[in-house]
Amino acid sequence: MGIDYSGGMIIGEIGSKLGMPENPDEEDLEFHEWAEENGMDRMSLHYDADDDYCYYGFEVDDIPVEDIDSGWLDLVKAKAKKFEELTGVKAKLIGTQNIW
């Protein structure tokens, strides 16, 4: 057994602030399964973290500040809008590690 890690940026929110929208067809799903089915990524702050302690959302390219342009900003805004439509929660741009 080993522990792997990476890092990057995600547009979303921490799991403790999220809840799966009510849908009788999906009541048997765990939150992380629902998020995966909706194309979301997950970043774990520590090994074997519960859903409440993971960030959920959509990964974005982690680029140098001088490379930020309108195309990158438009992509971030589109992903933030999609996240809010799915969860009802405003998204944040978060830089974090991912440990699994």
GIWOWO-V343664 format. One line per field, one symbol per residue. ss: DSSP state (@ for helix, = for strand, . for the rest). psi: psi as a letter, one per 30 degrees, with the letter a starting at -180 (. if undefined). burial: + if it has 24 or more other C-alpha atoms within 12 Angstrom, else -. A space follows every 50 residues. Layout:
ss = ???
psi = ???
burial = ???
This chain:
ss = ....==========@@@......@@@....@@@@@@@...====...... @@@=======....@@@..@@@@@@@@@@@@@@@@@@....========.
psi = klkllalakkjblkefglkkkkjffgffklefeeeefggllkkkflkhkl efglkkbkklkjlkeffkaeeeeeeeeeeeeeeeeefgkklljkklljk.
burial = -------++++++++--+++----------++-++----++++++----- +--+++++++---------------+--++--++-++-+-++++++-+--
